Amino acid sequence: MYEPIRTKPVVHRVGGHHSDSHAGYPQSSRGEALDIQLAGHLAALLAVTDELGLDGAAARIAAQVARLRGTDPVRVAHADTADAGELAALHQRAHDLAGRALVVAASRADTTVAILAAERMDAHAAALNLAGSH
């Protein structure tokens, strides 16, 4: 079944103490790493949301990206997408990105982003269901 790892991490075997072997590299905590990951997922979701032309949702997502990064995010211009297949693909991508953001937000106990991500997942799932019924 499951066999626990019995060897020391490579960091400890190669260079001695962790801080000695990586003295020149910036260190980040788990919380900071999750913030960076969450900001990345939200920035990608923002790009797709902007592309879909969902201004209200994009503004809410942009506010959370700015909070996590400390700077305003780069915004994408709305694309005129008339093809139903392209719209469905964008909604599916946005749904997937919102799901990733939800998982990371739950990991870092960020309820504001978790609620926002869940709402976006619901909205994109509804858009996909509507597109599929035509």
C-alpha positions as CSV (number, residue, x, y, z in Angstrom):
1,M,0.0,0.0,0.0
2,Y,1.5,3.4,1.0
3,E,5.2,3.5,1.8
4,P,6.4,6.6,3.6
5,I,9.4,8.5,2.2
6,R,12.4,7.7,4.3
7,T,15.1,9.7,2.7
8,K,15.9,13.3,3.5
9,P,15.0,15.9,0.9
10,V,17.7,16.6,-1.8
11,V,18.2,20.1,-0.3
12,H,19.4,18.7,2.9
13,R,21.6,16.0,1.3
14,V,23.3,18.3,-1.2
15,G,24.1,21.6,0.4
16,G,23.7,21.1,4.1
17,H,21.1,23.4,5.6
18,H,18.3,24.7,3.4
19,S,19.1,28.4,4.0
20,D,22.9,27.8,3.4
21,S,22.4,26.2,-0.1
22,H,19.9,28.9,-1.3
23,A,21.2,32.0,0.5
24,G,20.9,34.2,-2.7
25,Y,17.4,33.1,-3.7
26,P,14.2,34.9,-2.5
27,Q,12.2,32.7,-0.2
28,S,8.4,32.8,0.0
29,S,6.0,31.3,2.5
30,R,3.3,28.8,1.5
31,G,0.8,31.6,1.9
32,E,2.7,33.9,-0.4
33,A,3.0,31.1,-2.9
34,L,-0.7,30.5,-2.8
35,D,-1.4,34.2,-3.2
36,I,0.8,34.2,-6.3
37,Q,-0.9,31.2,-7.7
38,L,-4.4,32.6,-7.0
39,A,-3.5,35.9,-8.6
40,G,-2.3,34.0,-11.7
41,H,-5.5,32.0,-12.0
42,L,-7.6,35.1,-11.5
43,A,-5.6,37.1,-14.0
44,A,-6.2,34.4,-16.6
45,L,-9.9,34.3,-15.7
46,L,-10.0,38.1,-16.0
47,A,-8.5,37.9,-19.5
48,V,-11.2,35.5,-20.7
49,T,-13.9,37.5,-18.9
50,D,-12.8,40.6,-20.6
51,E,-12.7,38.8,-23.9
52,L,-16.3,37.7,-23.3
53,G,-17.3,41.3,-22.6
54,L,-18.6,40.7,-19.1
55,D,-17.7,44.1,-17.7
56,G,-19.3,43.7,-14.2
57,A,-17.7,40.4,-13.5
58,A,-14.4,41.6,-14.9
59,A,-14.4,44.5,-12.6
60,R,-14.9,42.3,-9.5
61,I,-12.1,39.9,-10.7
62,A,-9.8,42.8,-11.4
63,A,-10.3,44.2,-7.9
64,Q,-9.2,40.8,-6.4
65,V,-6.2,40.6,-8.7
66,A,-5.2,44.1,-7.6
67,R,-5.6,43.2,-4.0
68,L,-3.4,40.1,-4.3
69,R,-0.7,41.6,-6.5
70,G,-0.8,45.2,-5.2
71,T,-1.1,46.6,-8.7
72,D,-3.8,46.9,-11.3
73,P,-4.0,44.0,-13.6
74,V,-3.4,44.1,-17.4
75,R,-6.8,44.2,-19.2
76,V,-7.7,42.6,-22.5
77,A,-10.0,44.3,-25.1
78,H,-13.4,42.7,-25.7
79,A,-13.3,40.5,-28.8
80,D,-16.4,40.4,-31.1
81,T,-17.0,36.7,-31.1
82,A,-20.2,35.8,-32.9
83,D,-19.4,32.1,-33.5
84,A,-21.3,29.9,-31.0
85,G,-18.4,27.4,-30.8
86,E,-15.9,30.1,-29.9
87,L,-18.2,31.5,-27.2
88,A,-18.7,28.0,-25.8
89,A,-15.0,27.4,-25.8
90,L,-14.4,30.7,-23.9
91,H,-17.1,29.9,-21.4
92,Q,-15.6,26.5,-20.8
93,R,-12.1,28.0,-20.4
94,A,-13.5,30.5,-17.9
95,H,-15.4,27.8,-16.0
96,D,-12.2,25.8,-15.7
97,L,-10.1,28.8,-14.6
98,A,-12.7,29.7,-12.0
99,G,-12.6,26.2,-10.7
100,R,-8.8,26.4,-10.3
101,A,-9.2,29.7,-8.5
102,L,-11.8,28.2,-6.2
103,V,-9.5,25.4,-5.2
104,V,-6.6,27.7,-4.4
105,A,-8.9,30.2,-2.6
106,A,-10.2,27.4,-0.5
107,S,-6.7,26.3,0.3
108,R,-5.8,29.8,1.6
109,A,-9.2,30.4,3.2
110,D,-10.0,33.4,1.1
111,T,-13.8,33.4,1.2
112,T,-14.2,36.5,-0.9
113,V,-12.4,35.0,-3.8
114,A,-13.9,31.5,-3.2
115,I,-17.4,33.0,-3.4
116,L,-16.5,35.0,-6.5
117,A,-15.0,32.0,-8.2
118,A,-18.0,29.8,-7.4
119,E,-20.4,32.5,-8.8
120,R,-18.3,32.7,-12.0
121,M,-18.4,28.9,-12.3
122,D,-22.2,28.9,-12.0
123,A,-22.5,31.7,-14.6
124,H,-20.3,30.0,-17.1
125,A,-22.0,26.6,-16.5
126,A,-25.3,28.3,-17.2
127,A,-24.0,29.9,-20.4
128,L,-22.7,26.5,-21.5
129,N,-26.0,24.9,-20.7
130,L,-27.9,27.6,-22.6
131,A,-25.5,27.2,-25.6
132,G,-26.0,23.5,-25.6
133,S,-29.8,23.7,-25.6
134,H,-29.9,25.6,-29.0
